[in-house]
Amino acid sequence: MSDHLDDRLAAKPVSRTRETLQTLMANKLAVAGLIALTILVFVGIFGETIAPYGINEIDIPNRLTGPSGTHWFGTDDLGRDVFSRVIVAARVSLQVGFIAVGFALVVGVPIGLVAGYYRGGIDSFLMRMMDVLFSFPAILLAIAILAVLGPGVGNAMIAIGLVYTPIFARITRGSVLVVSEEVYVRAARSIGAGNRRIIARHILPNVMAPIIVQTTLSLAFAILSEAALSFLGLGVQPPNPAWGRMLAEGRNFFQQAPWMGIFPGLAILVTVMAFNFVGDGLRDALDPKQKSVIESRGQSV
Amino acid sequence: MSGFLVRRILQMLLALLGVSIVVFALMHLVPGDPVRVALGTRFDQDLYDALRERVGLDKPLIQQYFSWLGSAITGDLGVSFRNGQPVTTLIMERLPATITLALAALFIALVVALPAGIISAVRSGTGLDYTVSAASQVGISMPDFWAGVMYILLFSLTLGWLPSSGFAPFGDGIVEWARHLILPALTIGLISGSIITRFVRSAVLEALNQDYVLTARAKGLSEWQVVRRHVLPNAWIPIVTVVGLQLGFLLGGVVVTEVIFAWPGLGRLALTAVKDRDFTVLQGAVLYIAFMFLAINLIVDIIYARLDPRVRVS
């Protein structure tokens, strides 16, 4: 009986989805961001097939040649096609972004749920731990973690994921504190629903909006962080292409071949902007009260 | 106010204790013997024994932590695994360069963001507002290392106006000092400025929509008098907060920027230490930057509480 009643009390987020999509689609910047992201994901999946040249196809006689019909973004110091490398590098950037933010979600959201729901000692303990992680500039913490784990793309994902965990824990906890005072939560408790059930069926669906927005914005800055780490030589290792790494490799040739750095940088800029546009659009549609992209970047680099 | 101050300082000390544990753990989480890893191919038994004894690696972990913490409080952060120099000396040599860069970047950020944000809000919905918003959106999404490299390409390699790297001490003359400082400070200053611009715009817009602004306008004050006397005093609180947050961001930003411009600061020291596996230097640099980060947050909170009494109570 109580289970049946509890089911009826549970949140029904389905009807909101259409409303959210309509608001999102009315936002031109968000639509532009969505289109750019769709292209990016397509490029990320089929990059190696689309790329006109192999990413490590060395062609010394044609090294450092400028953009042309045969090499749209020019060639690098080894004669490799910059366009092909920029396209293929999209995959690793997106992979690092999604896996690192996925890690932060999987660790941060449960911490926030437990801290916000149970409060008291466990809340203080968990949030003080998160405060410690917040006490470091993000990129410095990622560098320090990579000093322990060693450079590499897998470790960069863990480092960025750890850096972003406290953001998700804080946002989730803040929302849980508000939601757990709502009438439907008290009603569920009064009919005997257990804590786990209340968290899973009543709290979590109602704190998803800020988490979804934060996920999109964090993806942008996780990609930015990966590029910075690869630029510093701590992320993706050669000969695999990564936007940050390509920029670092091009530095010595900038006077002769500025395209080696301009195009990978533009790729990062466009990707980050696309995620920001979608994130800002989602925020307006789902959770207008939440602070925007700017706060995320304050914690990002 | 004093109760708030005590509470806030206690919170910072607690966070610092946590930071110290994380920083201490850095060296001990490295797989294998950190001294052996650090020495690598330069392995020498006497040097190895001396460093191990200096770091106290043969003692129990808890004892090592408290002995390290005790020394760190008195300013002794051990010696570099690489060259045997005291870590505190290495840090103190580089601290002024990092602080100079962070403050110069903040100066640029404010010079850009305050007028841009205020004008954008006052002229909200006009072409000027859209231009400022678009520029700040680009700035927010811009990778700092790319911006730095592009500035070098334009202002150093193409136009030849400014040096592409290095640091000139103030003693060499203010012109040389400034010439070396401009590009690295622009690199992080403009990105930070883009973020602050959006905050200033929204804070001013919010204040512009208040009833007292309507009253001021009804009294016949000019738009700029309204902004100066009624809007800005009320928009300061969120602006101070974001400026403080940005100082923390700048401390992170200097790490990458120092590498691009061969700027002899703490960030570059930390990164070199990572590559050299020089864990004592890395610990010291990370500890100092985190300490500055927490101290800035504390100062911002105190200013915030002075400006807005509600904060002290909450």
Boltz contact constraints between the chains, C-beta under 6 A:
constraints:
  - contact:
      token1: [A, 131]
      token2: [B, 15]
      max_distance: 6.0
  - contact:
      token1: [A, 132]
      token2: [B, 15]
      max_distance: 6.0
  - contact:
      token1: [A, 132]
      token2: [B, 18]
      max_distance: 6.0
  - contact:
      token1: [A, 132]
      token2: [B, 19]
      max_distance: 6.0
  - contact:
      token1: [A, 135]
      token2: [B, 15]
      max_distance: 6.0
  - contact:
      token1: [A, 135]
      token2: [B, 19]
      max_distance: 6.0
  - contact:
      token1: [A, 135]
      token2: [B, 290]
      max_distance: 6.0
  - contact:
      token1: [A, 135]
      token2: [B, 294]
      max_distance: 6.0
  - contact:
      token1: [A, 136]
      token2: [B, 290]
      max_distance: 6.0
  - contact:
      token1: [A, 137]
      token2: [B, 251]
      max_distance: 6.0
  - contact:
      token1: [A, 137]
      token2: [B, 252]
      max_distance: 6.0
  - contact:
      token1: [A, 137]
      token2: [B, 293]
      max_distance: 6.0
  - contact:
      token1: [A, 138]
      token2: [B, 252]
      max_distance: 6.0
  - contact:
      token1: [A, 139]
      token2: [B, 252]
      max_distance: 6.0
  - contact:
      token1: [A, 139]
      token2: [B, 255]
      max_distance: 6.0
  - contact:
      token1: [A, 140]
      token2: [B, 252]
      max_distance: 6.0
  - contact:
      token1: [A, 140]
      token2: [B, 255]
      max_distance: 6.0
  - contact:
      token1: [A, 140]
      token2: [B, 289]
      max_distance: 6.0
  - contact:
      token1: [A, 144]
      token2: [B, 26]
      max_distance: 6.0
  - contact:
      token1: [A, 144]
      token2: [B, 286]
      max_distance: 6.0
  - contact:
      token1: [A, 147]
      token2: [B, 274]
      max_distance: 6.0
  - contact:
      token1: [A, 147]
      token2: [B, 282]
      max_distance: 6.0
  - contact:
      token1: [A, 148]
      token2: [B, 26]
      max_distance: 6.0
  - contact:
      token1: [A, 148]
      token2: [B, 29]
      max_distance: 6.0
  - contact:
      token1: [A, 148]
      token2: [B, 30]
      max_distance: 6.0
  - contact:
      token1: [A, 224]
      token2: [B, 143]
      max_distance: 6.0
  - contact:
      token1: [A, 227]
      token2: [B, 143]
      max_distance: 6.0
  - contact:
      token1: [A, 228]
      token2: [B, 145]
      max_distance: 6.0
  - contact:
      token1: [A, 228]
      token2: [B, 256]
      max_distance: 6.0
  - contact:
      token1: [A, 231]
      token2: [B, 145]
      max_distance: 6.0
  - contact:
      token1: [A, 254]
      token2: [B, 153]
      max_distance: 6.0
  - contact:
      token1: [A, 255]
      token2: [B, 157]
      max_distance: 6.0
  - contact:
      token1: [A, 258]
      token2: [B, 153]
      max_distance: 6.0
  - contact:
      token1: [A, 261]
      token2: [B, 149]
      max_distance: 6.0
  - contact:
      token1: [A, 265]
      token2: [B, 146]
      max_distance: 6.0
  - contact:
      token1: [A, 268]
      token2: [B, 143]
      max_distance: 6.0
  - contact:
      token1: [A, 269]
      token2: [B, 141]
      max_distance: 6.0
  - contact:
      token1: [A, 269]
      token2: [B, 142]
      max_distance: 6.0
  - contact:
      token1: [A, 272]
      token2: [B, 141]
      max_distance: 6.0
  - contact:
      token1: [A, 273]
      token2: [B, 141]
      max_distance: 6.0
  - contact:
      token1: [A, 276]
      token2: [B, 141]
      max_distance: 6.0
  - contact:
      token1: [A, 294]
      token2: [B, 195]
      max_distance: 6.0
  - contact:
      token1: [A, 294]
      token2: [B, 198]
      max_distance: 6.0
  - contact:
      token1: [A, 297]
      token2: [B, 140]
      max_distance: 6.0
  - contact:
      token1: [A, 297]
      token2: [B, 195]
      max_distance: 6.0
  - contact:
      token1: [A, 298]
      token2: [B, 245]
      max_distance: 6.0
  - contact:
      token1: [A, 298]
      token2: [B, 249]
      max_distance: 6.0
  - contact:
      token1: [A, 301]
      token2: [B, 252]
      max_distance: 6.0
